[in-house]
Amino acid sequence: MKIGIANDSPTASEALRRALAGSEHHVAWVARTGADAVRLCRDLPPDLVLMDLAMPVLDGVEATRRIMHESPCAILVVTAAPQDNVGQVFRALGAGALDVTATPVLLGRTGGEAALLAKIRTIGKLIAGTRAPAGVPAPAVVAPSGPAVARLVAIGASTGGPVALARLLARWRPPADTAAVVVQHIDPAFAVQLARWLGEQTAVPVRAVAGGETVEGGVVHVAASDDHLRLTPERRLVYDAHPRDEIYRPSIDVFFHSVARHWNGSATGVLLTGMGRDGATGLLAMRAAGHATIAQDEATSAVYGMPRAAAELGAAEKILPLDNIAAALG
């Protein structure tokens, strides 16, 4: 891949160059300001940008937003101590960045270069449109066996998801008889912080899923592992490492399929902004099981990949602007 580096630190830029040396990737350019990164993405489009957050002229969040508006490309946030800048990280992800990792030279431990290259490999697969089979069989349609103990709202999101989720939860609070479960593509190191951040943005109780708990009404449960989240017949949330070859971790498809198979009450599947196709076949399974399904529309999606795939499959009963989804949830 052709990779652009947006970082005003010569030391960090050199560390990134070293990490890429010897790989199949090459550095197309280095931008020292956010404004330069926007210009270079327009004039010399790369396959991927490694974007720092603390940039002069335009910070990494605003540079990401402008790039995604003017000349969209894949963006990986690579910044010092990302755990200390959670708000900026989630704003960058909301603006369209795909993922986040720490700058290798500033990690203070071994493995930084390997972690960066692993992130780049995964993004490369997404760009190429390749995807390992989810390995989850199509669910049998289960008829409701009686009144639901609680209604379930299953939400999947990827690129642009954190900000989209915050906007949705600002407008919709799960009633006492309704549980919500969110599967967001995000580095597991940030998943618990995502739940905490969402809770700070809204009045909704938000909890990271530890694994093994029963879904609870009035609460938003957030997947917090790179293992796949599944719903059991007993309405418990559990993690499963399989399928191991699934590049989306946690996989929205895996969770939606488990809801279609095991939830015998009222449920709604919601697929928000994201790159790729994860969640589309799972949403179709939920619709086949008699559940309501919603996909975000193109105009309000940071990246109209996953919702488009759902629309093309006929998986979405409704295609709505982000700000209209809350009203549809009731």
N, C-alpha and C positions, 0 to 999 in steps of 0.2 A: 504493500500500500504506500501511496504518497502521503507523508505525514507532515503537517505544519505544527510548529511549536510556538505557542504564545506565552512568553515568559520574559519578564524584564530582568531576571537575574542571570548573569553569565554563568555562574556556578551551576544553577539548576538546569539551564539549557544544555550545558556540557554534559551533565549527568544523564539527561534524557538522550542526547546524541550517543553516549557510550552504551546506554541500555539498548538502543536500536542497532548499534553496530553489530554486524555479523548475522543479523536477522534478514528476512526477506523484504523488510521495509526500508524505505530511505526517507531522509529529511528533505522536504521540498523547499521549506523556508522557515525562518525564525522571525517572529514579530516581537518587538520590544514594548508595544503598547496595545491596548485593546482596539484602538482605532486602526492601527496597522493590521491587526488580525482580520478585522472586518474587510479592509481594502484588499488584502492578499487573498482572502477566501473568494472575493469577487473576481480578481484579476488572474489568480493562479489557483484554481479550485483544487484543494487536496481531497484525499479520501477520508482523512481523519485529522482533527485538530486536538492537540494536547493543550488544554486551556488552564492557565493559572487563574486563581480568583483575584489576587491582589495585583492588579495591572494599572499602570498610569493612563491618564486621559479617559479611557473607559475601563471599568473593572470587568472581571471575567463574566459576571452575571449579565451586564448590559451588552458586552461584546457577543456573548452567546445568543442573546435575544435578537440582536440585529443580524447576526449571521443566519440564524434560522429563518428570519423574515426575508432577507435579501438574497442569500445564496446558500440554501440549506446544505449541510453536510454533517457527518457524524462528528460529535464532540465528546471527548473524555476529559473530565476535570482532573487535572493533576496539580496538586497544590500542597504546600507545607501544612502539616497538622490539620487535616480536614475535620477531625473530631472537635477541634476548637472553634470551628467556623460553621456550625451546623446550619444556622439560618441561611448563610450564603450558599452553602452546598445545596440545600433544598430549593432555593430560588433558582440556582443554575439548572438543576434537574427539571424544575418547572418550566424554565425557558427553553428546554429542548436538549440539554446534555444527556448523554446515554448512561453515564456511570461516573464514579469518582474513585480516585486512589491517591495515595501520598506520593510526593516526589521522592524517588529512590534515594537521592543523596541525603535527604533530611529525615529518613525513617529512623535512623539510629539503630538499625538491626539488619541482619542479613535477610535476603529474600525480596528486597524491594524491586529489583529489576525483574525478577521472575514474576512477581505479582503484576507489574505493569504489562509485561509481554503477554501474560495470560488474559488480561482485560482486552488487550488489542486483538488477540486471536479471536476472542468471543465476538467482539464488534465486527471483525472481518467476516465472520460467518453470517452475521446479521446483514451486513452490507451486500454480501453475495447472494443473500436470499436463501442460503442453505439452512436446513433445519433437520436435526435428527428426529425420527419418529417418536411421538410421545410414549408409545408402547402401552397405552391405556385402551382397553377394548371399549367399544361403544356400549353405553350402559343400557341395561334393560329398563324399560319404562315402568316405574313403580306407581301404582295407583294409590292415592291417599287411603290410609286405613282408618281414619277417624279425624276428629278435630285436631288441628295443629296445636302443640304446646306453645310454639312461637313461630312467627314468620321469620324467614331468613332472607337477607339481602346480601348477595355475593358480588363483590366488586373487584375487577381486575384492572391494573394500570401499569404502564411502563414509562416511556419517555414523556416527560411533562407531567407525570402522575402526581407527585407530591403537591404541587400547587393546585392542580385540578381537584384532588381529594380535599384539600383545605377549603376550596370554594364550595364544593358540594356539601361538605359537612357544616359549613357556615349557614347553609340554607335548609338542611334536613337533619333532624335529630331522631334516631330510632325510637319509636314508641316502646313502652314497657314490655310489650309482647313481641317485639321484633329485635332480632340479633343481626348485626352486620359483620361481615368478614371481608377484609381487604387483603388481596395478594398483589403486592407491588414489586416489580423487578428492582432490586436494590442490593448493593453489597451488604452482606449480613452484619458487617461491623457498624452499619448505620441504621439497621432495621429497628432496633429498640429506640434509638434516638428519633427515628421517623415517627413512631407511635407517640413519644413524648412531645415532639414538635407539633404534631397534629392536635394533640390535646391542648396545647397552648394556644393554637390558632382558633379553636372552637370551644363551645360549651359542652361538647359531646364527650362522655367518658370513653377514652381510647386506651386499649391495653395490648401490649405485645403478647403473642401466643407463646407460652412456655412449652406447651405440648401435653395433651392428656386432659385438658379442661373441657367442660361442657359449654356449648354456646350459651350466652346469657343475654336476655332481653334488655334493651336499652343501652347496649354497649357495642362499641366498634372494636372488633378483634383484628389485629394486624399481624400477618405472617412475619416471623422474625428469625428465619433460618434460610440457608441456601438449599436445605432439603425441601422436598415438596410437601405442601400442606394438604391433608385429606380430611374429609368428614366421614366419620364412622356411622354405622346404623344406629348406634346409641347416642348420636349427636355430639360426639366428642371430636375435638380437633387434634390430630396427630401428625407427626412428621414422618416422612418416608424418603430414604435416599434414592429409591428406585422410581423411575428409570434413571440410571446414572448417566446415560449418554444424552440426556435432554439438556440443550444449551441454555434454555430458560430455567433459571433456578431462583426462587420457586416458580413452578409452572402454573399459570392460570388455567390452562387446559386440564391439568391433573385435578385441580380443586373443583372446577366446574363439573367435570365428569363425575366426581364423587358426590357432589350435591344432586346431580340428576339421578344417580343410582340410589342414594340413601335417604334423601329428604322427602318425606311423604306428606308434608304440609304445604302451605303456601310459600312460594319463594320467587325472588326476582334476581336475575343476573344482569349485571351492568358492566360493560366493557368500555373503558376510557382510553384516552390517547396513548399511543405507543407505536414503536417501530416493530415490524415483523408481523407474525400471524398468530402468536400465542393467544389463546382464549377464544378463538373463532369457532373451532370445532366443539369446544366445551360448551360455549353459549348455545350452539345448535343442539347439543344433547339436552341442555336444560329446556329449550323450547319444545323439543320432541317429548320431553317428560311432562309437558303441560304447564311449565312455569313461564312467567312473564320475562321478557328479555329486552334490554335497551342497549344501544350503542351510541357513543358520542358522535356528533356530526363533524364533517370535515372543517367547517369554518372555525370551530372553537377548539379543535385538536392541535396540540403542538406538532404532532406527527400523526398523520391519518393513515396508519398502517394496520394496526390491529382492528380498529373499528371498520375500516374498509373491507378487510378480509371477512369480518362477520356479516357485513351488508351483502357482500358478493355471494356468501353461502346461504343467504336467507335466514341467518341465525337471529337477527335482531327484529323483534316485533315492532319496535319503535326506534327511530334514529332522531336524536334530539340535541339541541345546543346544550352545553354544559349547565348553564344556569336554569334550564327547564327540567333537568333530570330530578331535582329535589321534589318538585310538585308531582311528578309522575310516580314517585315512590310513596307519596301520601303521608 
